[in-house]
Amino acid sequence: MKSLFKHWLILLILLSATFTRFYRLPSTITFLEDEGRDLLIAHRMIDTFRPVLLGPQTSTGNMYLGPLYYYFITPWLYAFHGNPLGPVIFVALTGVLTVFLLYRFGVRWFSPKVGYLAASLYAILPLPVQFSRNSWNPNLAPLISLLLVWVTLLLSAHPKHRRLAYFAALGALVGILVQLHYMALIFIAGLGLLNLYLWRHQLKSFLQGLLISLVAFAVVLSPFIVFEIRNNFVNTHAIISYIKADREQNIRYSLPFWLWEGKVATTTTKLLGSQFGRGALSPDIYSPAITWTALILLIFGLFGTSPYRLMAFLFFFPLLALGIYQESIHLHYIGFFFPLPYLLLSSLVDRGKLLSRLVWLFLVFSVIYSVPATFSYIRSGPTNQVTRASEVANYIVQVANERPYNIVSGDKTHTTPFLYFAAISKSPPSNTPESLLFLICQDAPCSDRAINSPLLYITGPAHPTLTNYLGHPLYNYFDQPRELINLEHVSHGVWVAEINVKIKP
């Protein structure tokens, strides 16, 4: 009881973080194409007892990430008997853990007041809450980046104390972060420059420690490395080509100042306006004002303590460097930023009366303005996405009645959520051509054009390890006759067409 009374405030903060991340979680989780694909891959590992060597495909550059996120979620999927809620609970728990580590970080490097404040902000503001309530590989980036900053500061503060363990942790964490999203490479570059600066007078010791980091990095990345060795380093070449901007112009190293400045301004507004406002959940007219206020306070903080300046470099360097990236930067690309502004601004409450009062005023406004949006978000209507996918798959299995069948989807319909539940059922779909075919259409009944399309069999989960889980043969063109048997609305705006396919030998 004495311990509970002593730590009542952090316990209250953790309870708040748990509430905002778990309240009505089963009914509000996202379960669309990416989530269906991820669970199909995890199911494949459970089904075959064989690990996959590739992670998700990136949205640009035709590259794949490492598979570590799949290794993280597979035990949770198994423990929850295939329920998509299992991996989501894992991500939500990492969000609560990040809140606790922010508290410990603030206490360790600044003061208890800073720790409590940073943890409170991360517990209840919309952006971190939203990114802790869905199973998605970038959602682990805030936790890993926070740990990386912590280990870097520990190395600089105690270069001789547990040096090898810290260097090993540094390499392992970099190996994890690079498998969550390749945009984190820009944060890792900043981390490398910071470590070079901190160890500039002990370069020999740094190089020795760097070898330990590289070994740990290689161990964590080993499944991906095995795939690369087997496949002539196809992803490595794609990554290098992408960074060099050989074929695509997503990255521009020589560009006009106005173009660079515009991208940096847009990214900064998107990030800070979402972290301290409502921009993560809906368009927010106050995002520019919130961004400029936060930015000015962060810049004033540079005239202060060493830990602040080191952390500020890890915030500002990647932010400025992102100006060379000319495609849209979505918030989930830059999750590695999320803990830093909360820590940086919270630390300013210990820095002089005027600055402290301004920071308190800004943060109190942020909480009063933004937290209602958090509670509106977690109290919103159910997504019904898991229910919909499960009910559609159950309908197909019942109608098939143990007959072999195929599953395909129409335009603007995600196949993988339905395919996942069909794959884990007692009667999974076949990959060979069958006369019984189910066409899934969303938001409107299946049209004659969709039913008779010669491109009927080209949909499926986009991952090379799932060729045995497509639910249909992989035909680029199919013009065999087919007959509509039944078209029925099954669940939440999804129609299923039962089709008889006349397969010619």
C-alpha angles and dihedrals in degrees: 000000000000090000092047091050091049093051099034095123097055089044089054090049091050091049089052091049090049092049095049091048101042105032108118088343098151093057098042105045121122115244110172136126100309094044092047091050092048093051092046088056092047089048089051091056091049091045098048102025087229123122119230117234099208133064130203122321116251119242091238135030098033092259135137128221124225118277100242095110089058090053090052096052100038096078089049092050090049093047091052093048095246096314111145087222091076098071090041090056088051091054092045090053091052087054090055089046090053089055091053093046091050088056092049091045093051092048092047099048104024124005141302089261090058092047093051093046097048091046092049093052093049091047098058113016116105103245100056091039093053093048092051097056102066136059107245131134097237090056091078093056096089092057094047095045090051090052090048092054090047094051091047092053091046090054091051093046097043108024093167101037112093088335097162093048092051093048090049090050090049092054094044093050092049088051090054096044095050089056093055098058133342091224085074087073088083090056090047089052089054089048090053093051091048092052091049089054094047092049097038091118094045103043094148092055090044093053090049090051091045090061089057089049092051092051091050090045091052092048093053091045095041098112090054091045090052090053091049093051091050093048104042093261092290095165093042090055090047091050093048092046090049093050091046089048091226097152108008129050096216088114121046120184094181112049139136117275093241091057093049092044092049093053092047091048092048093048093046092051092047092049104041094033089056095042096053101021139037098275094112091064106030142354108292121201090197095057095101092050092046091048096050092047093050092044094051091049091049091051092049088053091063089081092073148060126359097242089054093052092047092051091043090057090055088052102042100037096059090039092056093041091055087072089085091062107090102186125083113290110214121199094249089060091064105040089131087076097056103092096042103071091047091053095041096050093041090054090059092070087079094052114090130313099268097046091041092052092048091050093047090049092051095046094046089051090048092053095045092046101040109031093072086060089054092055092043088054097049091044094049121121120284117276090219087202096128091041091049094049092046095048093048092049091047090050091052093048092049094048092046088054094197093314115132112259145168130228125213133161136225129233117306091012125122109225101189101072091056092039091054094057091043090050093054093045126100089258111040120188122266127245093210119081111275132185091233112073132174118204115197118207127181130209093003138036116272109273126223087248092057093045094050098035114133086216092064097121103047098089124093144112112315103231128101093225092061100065089114091051101053093109091222141045116279102246121161090198130018123174102166116135117266136184129210110233101174140352116198139170103235111172140351100338097327123124124194122205116203107210133187110216119202101217112200118207 
